[in-house]
Amino acid sequence: MSKVGLETLRVVVSVGIAGVGKSTVLNHTKKFLEGEGFLVEILNFGDYMFNYLIKTGLIKNRDEIRKLPLSKQREIQALAAKDMRKYIESLANERSNEKLIFFVDTHALIKTPSGYWPGLPEHVVKELRPDMIAVIEADPKEVLARQAKDVSRVRSDYSDLKIIEEVMGLIRVFAAVSASYVGASLIIIYNEEGKAEEAGRSLAEAVKRL
């Protein structure tokens, strides 16, 4: 990759519990940054994992990913991270004279029948090499309400206020550990109900300072 491409490339990993509104916040962030001349792309880590797994017939939908054995999770996480970083560097090389920002939408942890597993273990976060990890948060009651409205996903294992509060607390811990592996900045963005645009602007301003 050219030196210019390296200097202008920024990678931001976005994490948060299901229903917190990550996608909405990231779309607003993308809009603000593109308005200031940045080339922005949002990549979904789960999509990369899903594409591998659906070909093997191991799963039928995205929500089954977290029910796979830990050994398979590690294997697919590693493949997905490697492919994602390869794509990021390839595009950065092609567009080396532009200010590029990649957002990786993923999870800091995964709730499974055998406990919480890291979504960004050391080998994955070191492959992605993010400059920032952004934790998107919201009021737990609002998260629960948003999950109930999303009929496209099966999230029965998160449909309890105490579990949501527990997971949100652990996400901060897991995200901080992942950030420490690569020396990335860690930021908390609060997505208040009806104010996703403001949250997106706050994230955009933070990313610009990287």
N, C-alpha and C positions, 0 to 999 in steps of 0.2 A: 504494500500500500504506500502511496506517496506521503511525504511528510505533511503536506497541506491537508490531505485527507484525515490524517491522524489528529492534527491540530483542531480541525473543525468538527470532528465527530464527538457526539455525546450520547451516552446510553443511560436511560433511566428505567429502573425496575419499579413497577407499581404493584403494591400488594394491599390486601384488605379482605375481610370476610365476605362471603357471598351475600349479596343484597345491599352492600354498602354504597353502591353506585359508582364503582371504579370506571366503567365504560363511559358513563355520562360525563364524569369529571375529565377523563382523558380526552374525550371529543372536544370539550370546551377548551382544554389546554392546547390541543392541536390547532384549533381555530385561531386562538390568540397568537401563537407562535408563527403560524403561517402568515398571518397578517403583518408580521414584522420581518418577513423575508427568510424564515427558516424552512428547510425541507423536513417535514415531520412524517414519520411512519409509526403506526402502532402494531406491534406484533403480539400475538396471543400464544403464550407458552403451551397452554392446554391444547391448542389447535395442532401444534407440532407433535405433541405426544399422541393426540387422538388419531392423527393421520397414520402414524406407525401402527398403533394398536388395532385400528379398524381393519387394516390390511391382513392382520394375523387372525382376526376373528375372535380375539380375546374379550372384546367388549362390544356393546351395541349402542351405548350412548356415553356422553362425557362424564356423567356422574358415577359411572362404574369404574373410572380410572383409579379413584382413591380406595377401591376395594380390592385392588390387585395385590399380590404378595410384594413385600418390601424389595426383594431381589429384582423383581420385574420393574418396579417403580424406579429403582436406581439405574437400571439398564436404559430404560426409555428416557429418563431425565437427562442422562449423559448424552445420548444420541440427539435429543432435541436441542440441548444447549450448544452442542458442536455445530449442528446445522444452522441454528439461528445466528451464531457468531460469524459463521462463514458467509451467510447472506448479508449480514450487516457490513462486514469488511469489503465484500464484493461491491456493494452499492456505494460505499464510501470511496472506494477506489475509482469507480466510474464517475462519481459526482464530486471529485476532490476539491473543486473550487466553490462548493456550496456549504452552507452551515447546516449540517445534518443532525437531527435528533431522533433517536429511536426510543420508543417506549415499549417495554416488555411487560405485558399484563399477565400476572401470575399469582401464586399464593406463597406466603411465607411459611405456611404449614398446611398439612392435610390431616383432617380428622378421619381416622380409620378404626376398624374394630379392634386393632391391637395397639391403639394409642395414637399420639400425634407424631406425624413424620415431617421432617423438614422439606419444604418446597424448594428451598435454596441452600442445599448442603454445600459444603466447601468446594467440591469438584464442579458443581454447577455454576455457582456464582463466580468462581475463578475463570470459568470458560466464557461467561457472559461479559465479565469485566465492567460492571456498571460504574458510572460516576456518581450516581445518586440512587438511593432506595427511598421511595415515597410510600408512606403508610397512609392509606385513605381510611378515615374513620367517620362514624356517625353515631347518633344516639342509639343504643341497643334496641329500644322500643321501635324506633323508626326502621331499623334493619329488619326486625321481625315482621313488621307490616309490609315492607317491600318484598320480602321473601314470599309472603302469603299471596301477593299479587302476581308473582311470576309463575304461571302454570306450566311454563316450558321446561322447568328444571325440577328435579326430585331432591328436596333438601330436608327430609324429615329428621335427619340426625342433627340438624342445626335449629330445629323449630322449638327452642326452649330458651327463655330469656337468660337463665343462668349460664347455659352453655355458650350463648353468644357473648356474654360478658367475659367468660373465661377465655374463649378463643381470641377475642379482641386484645385482651391483656397479653396473651402468649404471642400474638402476632408481633407486638412491639419488641418482645424479647428476641424472638427468632430473627426478625429483621435487623435488629441491632447486631446480633452475632454475625449474620451474613455480611453486613456492611463492614464489620471489623476485619473480615478476611481479605477484603480488597481495598480497604481505605476509602470506601465510598461515603458520601454525605448521606445523612439520615434526616428525613423531614416528615412531620406529621401534618396531614391536610385534613381538616374537618369539613365533611360534606353535610352541612345542615339542610334540613328539608326545605326544598324550594330555592336553595341557594347554590346549586351545583355550578352555575356559571362563575360565581365568586370564588368557589373552591378551585375551579379550573384556572382562573386568572392568578390566584395565589401560587399555584404550582408552576405556571408559566413564568412568573416573575422569578421564582427560585431557580428554575432551570437556566434562565438567561444569565444568572450570576455564576454559573459553574465555570 
